[in-house]
Amino acid sequence: MRTFFRFAHDSGWVPKNKALAIKPPKVDQPPTLPFTRDEVKRVLKACSVYPHEDRPSPTWGNRLKALVLLLRYSGLRASDAVTLSSTKVKDDVLTLRTEKTGTEVQVALPRECTAPLEAVLAPSGYYFWSGLSTKKACVGDYQRAFKKLFTLAGVKNGHMHRWRDTFTVELLLAGTSNRRMSLRCSDTRRSESPNKVTVRGSSPAVTAL
């Protein structure tokens, strides 16, 4: 509505833009917290019995385990992780220009993470994506898979974004500076300093510690 009335006013159709008095709605997104180390272990264990304890699928289980470890050790957004190409990982180092911010991220990955990735690499050259569907559809598939995985693991309020919180807090605990952490999390915005963005994003998690 605000855009329409601005256009109407600029075009001379109305003498005054009355939509300026309308304030945009305030959207409060509740902060998310990192997974505890116990929850991480339970999620990894649940991968071996996915999607059903009496009928596990080794293919899906191995794929989800590889994705869990990638999210845990890279801090990537779900959309970047599920569409990751093998060309972005060389000598156990991940180099990627993120889709959302266009920031280049370079993270050293442990063999605990890269070995499972290599095991699920598809002929398409992607680890988790066929390359045939849209990226949005791929993300949706894994969001549904993780919802079931969290249920199997008995993890409440499980959400894929919490892996980024977990990655961030583990960096804090390891003594990584806020600036280096911001760059590794690819959260820096042009209008804000890296310190401000990272501290703001991780403050609920830090408080919880």
DAQUI-V302613 format. One record per residue. SS is DSSP state (2 for helix, 1 for strand, 0 for the rest). OMEGA is omega as a letter, one per 20 degrees, with the letter a starting at -180 (none if undefined). Layout:
BEGIN
SS&OMEGA ; SS&OMEGA
END
This chain:
BEGIN
0&a ; 2&r ; 2&a ; 2&a ; 2&r ; 2&r ; 2&a ; 2&r ; 2&r ; 2&a ; 0&r ; 0&a ; 0&r ; 0&a ; 0&a ; 0&r ; 0&a ; 2&a ; 2&r ; 2&a ; 2&a ; 0&r ; 0&r ; 0&a ; 0&r ; 0&a ; 0&r ; 0&r ; 0&a ; 0&a ; 0&r ; 0&a ; 0&r ; 0&r ; 0&r ; 0&r ; 2&r ; 2&r ; 2&r ; 2&r ; 2&a ; 2&r ; 2&r ; 2&r ; 2&a ; 2&r ; 2&a ; 0&r ; 0&r ; 0&j ; 0&r ; 0&a ; 0&a ; 0&r ; 0&a ; 0&r ; 0&a ; 2&a ; 2&a ; 2&a ; 2&r ; 2&a ; 2&a ; 2&r ; 2&r ; 2&a ; 2&r ; 2&a ; 2&r ; 2&r ; 2&a ; 2&a ; 2&a ; 2&a ; 0&a ; 0&r ; 0&a ; 2&a ; 2&r ; 2&a ; 2&a ; 2&r ; 0&a ; 0&r ; 1&r ; 2&r ; 2&a ; 2&a ; 1&a ; 1&r ; 0&r ; 0&r ; 1&r ; 1&r ; 1&a ; 1&r ; 1&a ; 0&a ; 0&a ; 0&a ; 0&a ; 0&a ; 0&r ; 1&a ; 1&r ; 1&a ; 1&r ; 1&a ; 0&r ; 0&r ; 2&r ; 2&a ; 2&a ; 2&r ; 2&r ; 2&r ; 2&a ; 2&a ; 2&a ; 2&a ; 0&a ; 0&r ; 0&a ; 0&a ; 0&r ; 1&r ; 0&a ; 0&a ; 0&r ; 0&a ; 0&a ; 0&r ; 0&r ; 0&r ; 2&a ; 2&a ; 2&r ; 2&r ; 2&r ; 2&r ; 2&a ; 2&r ; 2&r ; 2&r ; 2&a ; 2&r ; 2&r ; 2&a ; 2&r ; 2&r ; 2&r ; 2&a ; 2&a ; 0&r ; 0&a ; 0&r ; 0&r ; 0&r ; 0&a ; 0&a ; 0&a ; 2&r ; 2&r ; 2&r ; 2&a ; 2&r ; 2&a ; 2&a ; 2&r ; 2&r ; 2&r ; 2&a ; 2&r ; 0&r ; 0&r ; 0&a ; 0&r ; 2&a ; 2&r ; 2&a ; 2&r ; 2&a ; 2&a ; 2&r ; 2&r ; 0&a ; 0&a ; 0&r ; 0&a ; 0&a ; 0&a ; 0&r ; 0&r ; 2&a ; 2&a ; 2&a ; 2&a ; 2&r ; 2&r ; 2&a ; 2&a ; 2&a ; 2&r ; 2&a ; 2&a ; 2&r ; 2&a ; 2&r ; 0&none
END
